[in-house]
């Protein structure tokens, strides 16, 4: 049987309006009467509806996750973030309202103006993201998951892509690899100006360049044909590649299949290092050396930051999650080979002396080197 305000009023010996005032806080009620009402609420197990609670606390207990849903394989990459955010919000006593509209600005404006949420977590952040200045204008507690060119003073949580790039470049450099290819996110992500896709590519290119390693890169569509085109493009522009860095979880098995089809043995002929979760790296054959990005921890960290911001706590401008290099079976020493298709390449260990490793980065229209080695 549902307990009502009238039941609480009878149990406490007060009027229904007094119970309502205690719940809403809209009128001063004596401490003694308030305690009596609260004891009755507890004794009867009364649960005020969300509207009454929000009137009293000026909060809804709800946060918005602004995440434009991208249809296709990328959906499978987004879902771990969503699930981790939902569980973290539950741990913080919060509920999550998903804003998946393509028109993110209108959805955010309507939600905040309607006082439906206490704060907003902004995902799939673009470098020039119109949602960022909007949130700053609305004065709503917010956390960015990603790094735009101008955060407008809003706190952000992100992976430390500069550190991840340095870990990849240094690991390959120590193994003698001076000619490296990079396969990035799908062309669609670059077309949408998604910050993580661009920051990762720029950071990797710069980290390789600063260590004297020559590099080429290509966006990679997560489909067999897209992988064939991207790898063929890299090899056409830099035929002596001996190592590959991949930041695109959906293409990893396809990349390994394509390399096998080309007659390239991993790691005897080409080393492969992935920027991905541990699960994805370990599913491949051979298991991939990886710089692991704690995807679910990023979502949890963003929710916890937003909960603190809602409570009025000042946050640092940037919270960067450090990656971890995990060496597995897909990387090894560089072995020189004749330029051209794999198969029958000579097993000659390279000269990795300083003289041999001072290769200069040639001009390459597709490889933009950022002015500094930073995550954004």
N, C-alpha and C positions, 0 to 999 in steps of 0.2 A: 504494500500500500504506500502510495506517494505521500510524503510529509509536506504540508503546505505552510505558508506564512501564518495562516489562521491557527494551525496546530501549535506553532511556536509561540504565538501570542497568548493562547490559552495556557500553555505550559508555564510561560514566564509571568503570567498575570499582567500583561500589558496590552495595549491596542495593536492592531495590525500595522497602523501607520508608524508606531514606535519601532517595530521590528524592521520596517522598510527603511526608516531613517538610520538605524544602526547599520544596516547592510550598505546603504548608499553613502553615508557620511555627509548627506546634504544638510543636516541640522544637528546642532549640539545636543547630545543626550548625556545625562549624568553618568559618571563612571560606574556607579552601583547598578543602575538600570542596564547599562551596556553589558556588564559582566553577567547579569541575570539572563539576558537574552542570549548571550554567547554560550552560557551553560546549557540552556534549553536547546539551542541549535545542535550542540554536541551530543546531548542526551538523546535527542530524537533522530539524529543522523540526517538532519536537514541539509540539502545541497542547493544553495541559491543558484539560479540560472546565470549563464555567462554575462548577460546584460547587467544584472544587478552587481556582480563582482566588478565589471569594468567601470561602472559608474563610481563605485567606491574607490577603486585604485587608479582610475584613469588609464587603465591598461586592459588589453584584450587577452594577453597570454598567447598571442599569435604573431609569428614572424612570416614575412613573405620571402620566397625564394624566386627571384626573377631569372628564369632559365628558358630562353627560347629553344623549343624542342626542334632538333635537326633530324629530319626523317632519313633513315638509312642506317648504315653500319655504325655511325657515330653515336646513335642512340645507346648502343651497348656500352660505349665508353662513358657516357653520361650517367648511367644508372647507378654505378657504385657510389658516385658523389651524392646522388639523391638519397640513396638508402642510408649512407653514413650521416648525412645531414638530418634526416628524419629521426634516427636513433639518438643523435647528439641532442637534438631539440627536446626529445622526450626526457632525456637525462636532466635537462635544464628546466623541466616543467613547462615547456613551450610546445605549441602546435605549429604546423607549417602550412601556409597557403601557397600553392604553386601558381606562379604567373608565367604561363608558357606562350603568351600571345607574341606574334611576330612584331606587333606594335608595342614594344615594351614601355615606351614613354607613357602612352595613354593608360596602360594597365597600372603602372606605378602611380601615376597622378590620381587616378580614380580610387585606388586602394588606400593611399595615404590620406587623401582629402576626405574619404569616408570614414576615417578613423577605424579601419578594419584590422590594422596591424600595429604592432609596437615598433617594428624595425624591418629593414629590407636587407637581404643578402643578394648581392648582384653577381651573377655568374656569366660565363662566356663574354667576358669583358673585352671590348674592342680598344684599339689604341686611341682612336678619337670617338669615344662612346657618348652619345647625347644623353644617355640615362644618368651619367655621372654628375654633370652640372645640374640636372633636374633634381636629383636627390639632395644636393647641396642647397639648392634653392628652397626645397620643401622643409628643410631643417628636421628631417626625419633621421633617427639613428640608423646608420647603414654601415655595411662592411663590403668591400670589393674583393671578389675572389679573382685576382688577376691584377695586372699593372697597366693602366692606361698612360698615355703620354702626360696627362695632367689629372691627378687624382682629386683636384679641387679640395684638398685638405681632408679627404675621407680616408679612414684607415683601410689598409688592404692586407690580405693574406695571399701568399703566392709561393711557388717553388723557387728555389734559388737556381735559376737557369744558368747563371754565370759560373757558379760552382760546379754544376753538373757538366757543363761544357769543358771546363778545365780538367775535370776528372777523366773524361773521355779522351781528350787530346793528350794528356800526360801519359795515360796508360798506353796508348798507341805509340806515342813518341818513344817511350822506354823500350818498346818492342821493335823499334826501328822503322816504323811506318811513317813515311813522309809524303805519301800520295793517298789522300783520303776522300771518300765520297760521303755525302750526307743526304739521306732521304727524309723529307719532312712530312708535315701534315698534308691533307688533301688540298688541291687547288682551291676548293670551295672555302676552306678556312682562311687562306690567304686573301681570297676575294672578299670575304666579310671583314677583313682587317682584324681578325681575332688575335689578341695580344700574345697569348702563349705560343701560338704557332710562329709568329714573327720574332719574338724575343728568343726563342730556342734556336731558330736558324741563325739569327745574327750573333748570338753568343757562341755557338759552335764554330761558325766561320771565323770569328775574331780569335777564339782560343787557338784554333789551328794555325792561323796566320801568325800569331804572336810567337809561336814555337817553330816557325820556319817550315810548317807543313803545307804543301799545296792542296787545294781543295776545290771541289765542285759540288753543287747541290741541286736538288730538284724536288718539287712538290710531288706527292705520290698518291694517286687515286687508289682506294682500298678495293681493288679488283685485279684479277690476273692480268688483264690487258694494261691496266694502269701501271702495275709493277714492271711488266716487260718494257713499256715505253720509258719509264723513269730510269731503270737500270741501263738500258741501251743508250739513253741520253748521256748518263754519267760516263759510261765507257767510251762513247764517241768523243767526248770532250777531254777526257783524261784517261787514255787507254792503259796506263801503267798503274791503275788503282790496286792497292794491296790491302785496303781496309775500308770498312763501311760503318758509318754511324746511322742508326735508324731511330727516329722519334715519330712513330706512327704504329700504335699497337696492332691495328687491324691488318697491317700488311706483313707482319713478321713471318708467319708461316709461308706466305706467298713469296717473300724474298728468298727464303731458304730453298723453296722449290725451284725458283728461277735460277739461282746460283748452281744448284745441282744439275739443272738442265743445260747450263752452259759448260758443265764439266769442271766447275770450280769446287775444290774441296775446302771445307771450313774446319779448322783454321789453316790448313797446310798451304792453300793457295790464296785465301783471302780471310782476313779477320773481320768478325762482325761484332759490334757492340751496340746494345739497344738502350734507349732511355725509356723505361717502362716499369711496370710493377713486377715484383718477383714472380708472381704466378704466371704472367705472360712469358717471361724469360725462361722459366723452367719447363714450359710446355713444348718448346721448340727442340728440335734434334739437329745438332747437339744443343744442350742447354746453353743459353746465351749469357756471355758476360754482359752485365747491365749496370747502369746507374739508376738505382731504383728511386722512383718518385712516389712518396706515400700519399696516393690519391685520396684514400678515404680519410686519412689524418688531416689533409688540407680542408676537407669539408667540415670535419669535426672542429678544427681550430677556428674556422670562420664562424660557426654557430656559437662557440664559446665566447669569441670576441664580441659578437653582436649582443649576446646576453649581458656581458659586462657593460657594453655601451648603453644599453637600455637602462641599466641601473645608474647611469650617470658617470661611469668611470672613464677617465681619459685614457686613450689607447695610443701605443706607438704608431708612427706613420706607416711602418711596414713590418709585417711578421713573415719572415722568410723561412721556409722549411728546407733543411739541409738534405741533400741526396746522399746516398751511400753507394760506393762502387763495390760490386760483387763480381769477382773474377770466376768465370766458369769455363766451359770447354770450347768456346767459340773464338777465342783470341790467342795468338801465339806470335812467335818471332816472324818478321818479314822474310820472305824468300824471293829472291829476284826471279823474274820470268821474262820470257820474250814477250814483247808487246803483241797483243792479239788474243785470240780465243784461248781459254784454258785447256789443259790436257797436254801432257808431255812437257810441261814447263820445267826447266832445270831446277833441281834442289840445291841452290847455291845460297848459302847464308850471306846476308848483305854486309857491306862495310858500314858500320854505324858509328864511325869516328866523327868527331865534330866537323872535320872537313867535308865528309859526305852528307852530313845532315843540315847543311846550311842552305837548303833549297829556297829560292825566292818564290813568292806567290805571284803567278802570272796574272795579267788582267783577265777578268772573267765577268761578263756582263750580268750573270745570274747570281753572283756571290757578292752581297753587300757587306762590307766590313764596318761595324759600328764604331763610333769614335772612342768608346771605352768598353771595358769588359765588365758589364753590369747587368743585373737582372731586369733592369727597366726603371 
